[in-house]
Amino acid sequence: MTNKDYIEKYTDYIKFEKRLSALTIKSYLRDIQLLDKELQGKDLKHYQVSDIRRGVSVFHAKGINGKSLSRMLSSWRGFFDFLNHRYQFSLNPVIAIKAPKAKKLLPQTLSIDHAIKLVSITDKSFLGLRDRAIMELFYSSGLRLSELVGMTLADLNMSEHTANVLGKGNKSRIVPIGSHAITALSAWLTMREKISELDPHITNVFLSEKGHALGVRSIQYRLKFWAIKQGIPENIHPHLLRHSFASHLLQSSQDLRAIQELLGHANISTTQIYTHLDYQHLSKIYDDAHPRAKKINRKK
């Protein structure tokens, strides 16, 4: 078998047996193909630890950061695990390799005022009602972009104000939907029913004017459109609303475990980054309010 054959077999495995999401599969395959290209199609059976180290060094020198390299190593490791078990390869050359430490960057968030201003769309047209429902749902429930794109009518429980969400690793969770999002969704679903020649087999919640399921790029574009229209200076993207959801909720509740469940994080260490954001918020309040923290302006 050639390298291409092994990659195709692995694609079938993660698609049909592990049932990973389309975005995850695309990411894994991109990482594997980058390594194959860098090593000029070297026979996979002959890969050594030194080959992986060289690949990491080359990609790092090209400016790929530690976080991305860690993800690439994870992709390669899973691929070679598959080859070891399915095709009796004798070595997983990635097993002991670690990526350079990534600089920990705090996620960007919107202020509460800006978040509310962004989602407060008054446009009652087809696009206005749909886009407000999208943004209200993002901010209300902390969804990932892929989760919102894949959401179907059957996933919504409007009477219970909840939605069933299929997250990473095909893990399902139930998230609450706030009252503002419920109102926006109700208005959108009424408008959705008015789409001419709507195909009943298309059950995605969010559709185009022609009745097609909205894709990732369309939603990203619409968020940027409304950011400009609503006068929001930040670079708006779907994950920014997810970060804002988590940060604003933590400021109010201080319940990190609950936020972990709502976000669908497998490990609480992923959620803990929001505690740093919360500390920044508390620190600002302290600096602004505490009499011994305020700067004293002395006349010369």
C-alpha positions as MATLAB code, in Angstrom:
seq = 'MTNKDYIEKYTDYIKFEKRLSALTIKSYLRDIQLLDKELQGKDLKHYQVSDIRRGVSVFHAKGINGKSLSRMLSSWRGFFDFLNHRYQFSLNPVIAIKAPKAKKLLPQTLSIDHAIKLVSITDKSFLGLRDRAIMELFYSSGLRLSELVGMTLADLNMSEHTANVLGKGNKSRIVPIGSHAITALSAWLTMREKISELDPHITNVFLSEKGHALGVRSIQYRLKFWAIKQGIPENIHPHLLRHSFASHLLQSSQDLRAIQELLGHANISTTQIYTHLDYQHLSKIYDDAHPRAKKINRKK';
ca = [
       0.000    0.000    0.000;
       1.123    3.558   -0.689;
       1.016    6.499    1.720;
      -2.079    7.723   -0.112;
      -3.787    4.353    0.466;
      -3.043    4.460    4.199;
      -4.355    8.021    4.455;
      -7.564    7.033    2.657;
      -8.052    4.080    5.027;
      -7.532    6.387    8.008;
     -10.030    8.859    6.545;
     -12.657    6.099    6.390;
     -11.816    5.091    9.963;
     -12.251    8.535   11.534;
     -15.284    9.268    9.370;
     -17.301    6.065    9.676;
     -15.982    4.370   12.832;
     -14.993    7.251   15.082;
     -17.606    9.537   13.491;
     -15.616   12.705   13.936;
     -17.035   15.986   12.671;
     -16.298   17.137    9.129;
     -14.202   20.057   10.426;
     -12.108   17.771   12.663;
     -11.529   15.317    9.817;
     -10.471   18.148    7.529;
      -8.032   19.429   10.167;
      -6.502   15.962   10.792;
      -6.015   15.265    7.102;
      -4.459   18.678    6.476;
      -1.894   18.044    9.227;
      -1.076   14.541    7.968;
      -0.713   15.692    4.365;
       1.555   18.574    5.424;
       3.912   16.096    7.098;
       3.804   13.735    4.108;
       4.644   16.627    1.794;
       7.452   17.894    4.043;
       9.060   14.437    4.123;
       8.592   14.136    0.367;
       6.368   11.082    0.481;
       8.768    8.942    2.517;
       7.325    5.478    3.117;
       5.251    5.671    6.321;
       6.715    2.355    7.532;
      10.161    3.958    7.609;
       9.256    7.066    9.632;
      11.576    7.624   12.599;
      11.447    9.932   15.613;
      14.072   12.093   13.896;
      11.691   12.636   10.961;
       8.977   13.958   13.274;
      11.438   16.195   15.111;
      12.614   17.602   11.792;
       9.014   18.210   10.731;
       8.275   20.071   13.954;
      11.416   22.189   13.584;
      10.609   23.093    9.985;
       7.015   24.082   10.760;
       8.106   26.036   13.846;
      10.658   27.917   11.743;
       7.846   28.785    9.320;
       6.059   30.575   12.136;
       3.563   27.903   13.220;
       2.998   28.469   16.944;
       3.190   25.948   19.765;
      -0.564   25.482   20.021;
      -0.888   24.635   16.329;
       2.142   22.336   16.469;
       0.614   20.522   19.440;
      -2.545   19.970   17.399;
      -0.488   18.700   14.455;
       1.372   16.258   16.682;
      -1.954   14.996   18.014;
      -3.127   14.406   14.426;
       0.047   12.531   13.527;
      -0.017   10.515   16.758;
      -3.564    9.350   16.142;
      -2.684    8.411   12.557;
       0.278    6.275   13.595;
      -1.735    4.667   16.408;
      -4.191    3.584   13.723;
      -1.386    2.214   11.529;
       0.119    0.332   14.476;
      -3.140   -1.392   15.395;
      -4.659   -1.894   11.954;
      -1.558   -2.587    9.859;
       0.941   -3.761   12.492;
       3.402   -0.898   12.073;
       6.192   -1.436   14.588;
       6.667    2.162   15.741;
       4.730    5.304   16.567;
       7.439    7.914   15.969;
       5.308   10.691   17.470;
       4.693    9.104   20.857;
       7.390   10.965   22.826;
       7.495   14.208   20.847;
       6.252   17.403   22.470;
       5.574   20.719   20.807;
       7.368   23.913   21.896;
       5.466   25.605   24.677;
       2.824   27.929   23.354;
       2.485   31.425   24.682;
      -0.748   31.549   26.633;
      -2.962   34.251   25.212;
      -6.183   35.249   26.887;
      -9.186   35.044   24.586;
     -10.625   38.323   23.408;
     -14.100   39.148   24.711;
     -16.694   41.832   24.153;
     -17.808   44.102   26.934;
     -21.351   43.424   28.109;
     -22.500   46.700   26.540;
     -20.947   45.822   23.187;
     -22.340   42.279   23.265;
     -25.859   43.561   23.864;
     -25.461   46.279   21.238;
     -24.267   43.710   18.671;
     -27.235   41.357   19.093;
     -29.866   44.105   19.380;
     -30.853   44.111   15.720;
     -34.126   45.925   14.975;
     -34.308   44.946   11.297;
     -37.493   42.887   10.752;
     -36.536   41.621    7.283;
     -35.774   37.950    6.540;
     -32.037   38.479    7.041;
     -32.500   40.716   10.073;
     -34.692   38.224   11.935;
     -32.484   35.289   11.004;
     -29.214   37.004   11.907;
     -30.516   38.275   15.233;
     -31.596   34.731   16.131;
     -28.130   33.452   15.198;
     -26.298   35.985   17.343;
     -28.702   35.753   20.268;
     -28.235   31.968   20.264;
     -24.437   32.248   20.069;
     -24.326   34.667   22.999;
     -27.129   33.049   25.007;
     -25.841   29.477   24.890;
     -22.094   29.722   24.194;
     -22.231   27.586   21.059;
     -19.375   26.701   18.754;
     -19.860   27.655   15.108;
     -20.042   23.995   14.008;
     -22.704   23.331   16.660;
     -24.909   26.137   15.422;
     -24.444   25.219   11.745;
     -25.443   21.607   12.443;
     -28.431   22.417   14.659;
     -31.772   21.058   13.409;
     -35.367   21.843   14.304;
     -35.553   18.618   16.322;
     -32.713   19.893   18.534;
     -34.775   22.842   19.757;
     -37.124   22.527   22.716;
     -38.817   25.914   22.683;
     -41.189   25.118   25.553;
     -38.329   24.082   27.842;
     -36.012   26.848   26.571;
     -33.247   24.344   25.806;
     -31.361   22.954   22.824;
     -29.631   19.642   22.281;
     -26.125   20.302   20.966;
     -23.750   17.868   19.266;
     -20.267   19.001   20.211;
     -16.705   17.813   19.720;
     -16.195   14.060   19.608;
     -19.922   13.614   18.895;
     -20.659   14.370   22.555;
     -24.186   15.601   23.132;
     -25.158   18.151   25.759;
     -28.242   20.194   26.589;
     -27.826   23.957   26.856;
     -30.302   26.572   28.084;
     -31.639   29.240   25.744;
     -32.227   32.668   27.294;
     -35.500   34.538   26.989;
     -34.147   37.064   24.450;
     -32.848   34.236   22.275;
     -36.177   32.396   22.534;
     -38.006   35.529   21.352;
     -35.566   35.962   18.456;
     -35.795   32.279   17.515;
     -39.605   32.319   17.590;
     -39.667   35.284   15.197;
     -37.143   33.588   12.907;
     -38.954   30.221   12.861;
     -42.158   31.988   11.822;
     -40.245   33.673    8.996;
     -38.539   30.385    8.093;
     -41.906   28.767    7.371;
     -42.567   31.418    4.720;
     -39.634   30.352    2.509;
     -41.106   29.471   -0.863;
     -40.721   25.854   -2.003;
     -39.035   24.908    1.270;
     -37.675   21.356    1.077;
     -39.091   19.490    4.117;
     -35.988   17.280    4.169;
     -33.791   20.272    5.038;
     -34.227   20.535    8.797;
     -31.356   22.880    9.655;
     -32.556   25.734   11.843;
     -30.830   28.464    9.856;
     -31.408   28.739    6.117;
     -30.778   31.125    3.255;
     -33.579   32.930    1.452;
     -33.572   30.091   -1.100;
     -33.996   27.464    1.610;
     -30.410   26.168    1.654;
     -28.665   25.329    4.929;
     -26.315   28.124    5.993;
     -22.629   27.267    5.947;
     -19.726   28.372    8.109;
     -18.547   31.155    5.784;
     -22.004   32.677    5.438;
     -22.427   32.992    9.198;
     -18.945   34.443    9.664;
     -19.670   37.023    6.971;
     -23.017   38.017    8.489;
     -21.469   38.564   11.928;
     -18.856   40.884   10.460;
     -21.580   42.686    8.503;
     -23.599   43.391   11.643;
     -20.540   44.385   13.672;
     -19.891   47.189   11.188;
     -23.569   48.142   10.984;
     -23.974   48.178   14.789;
     -20.780   50.183   15.306;
     -18.779   47.502   17.143;
     -15.022   48.158   16.744;
     -13.823   44.633   17.596;
     -13.062   41.996   14.967;
     -16.230   39.953   15.388;
     -16.210   36.199   14.848;
     -18.434   33.417   16.255;
     -15.949   32.260   18.899;
     -15.768   35.806   20.267;
     -19.422   35.501   21.293;
     -18.672   32.116   22.900;
     -15.772   33.646   24.855;
     -17.970   36.574   25.871;
     -20.712   34.203   27.017;
     -18.280   32.330   29.275;
     -16.559   35.424   30.647;
     -19.770   37.314   31.422;
     -21.337   34.254   33.046;
     -18.282   33.668   35.212;
     -18.292   37.294   36.364;
     -21.846   36.812   37.635;
     -21.877   33.218   38.880;
     -18.265   32.299   39.795;
     -19.293   28.695   38.996;
     -16.513   27.308   36.823;
     -17.877   23.738   36.785;
     -21.248   24.866   35.467;
     -19.559   26.879   32.708;
     -17.455   23.829   31.802;
     -20.648   21.823   31.305;
     -22.346   24.572   29.305;
     -19.350   24.975   26.990;
     -18.911   21.224   26.558;
     -15.262   21.235   27.657;
     -13.934   17.738   28.378;
     -11.318   19.114   30.782;
     -11.841   21.931   33.251;
      -8.319   23.225   32.554;
      -9.681   24.463   29.205;
     -12.352   26.436   31.043;
      -9.931   27.852   33.609;
      -8.589   30.404   31.142;
     -11.740   32.407   31.847;
     -10.714   32.761   35.498;
      -7.821   34.939   34.282;
     -10.275   37.128   32.415;
     -12.431   37.309   35.514;
      -9.411   38.324   37.596;
      -8.716   41.155   35.156;
     -12.324   42.308   35.605;
     -12.061   42.184   39.402;
      -8.684   43.907   39.322;
     -10.140   46.793   37.323;
     -13.013   47.143   39.799;
     -10.461   47.194   42.643;
      -8.293   49.813   40.945;
     -11.326   51.999   40.241;
     -13.048   51.624   43.604;
     -10.614   50.913   46.435;
      -9.429   54.118   48.158;
      -5.919   52.743   48.646;
      -5.624   51.657   45.001;
      -6.457   55.007   43.456;
      -3.594   57.087   42.145;
      -2.981   60.331   43.974;
      -2.372   63.430   41.888;
       0.054   65.611   43.810;
       0.756   69.194   42.864;
       4.377   69.996   42.382;
];
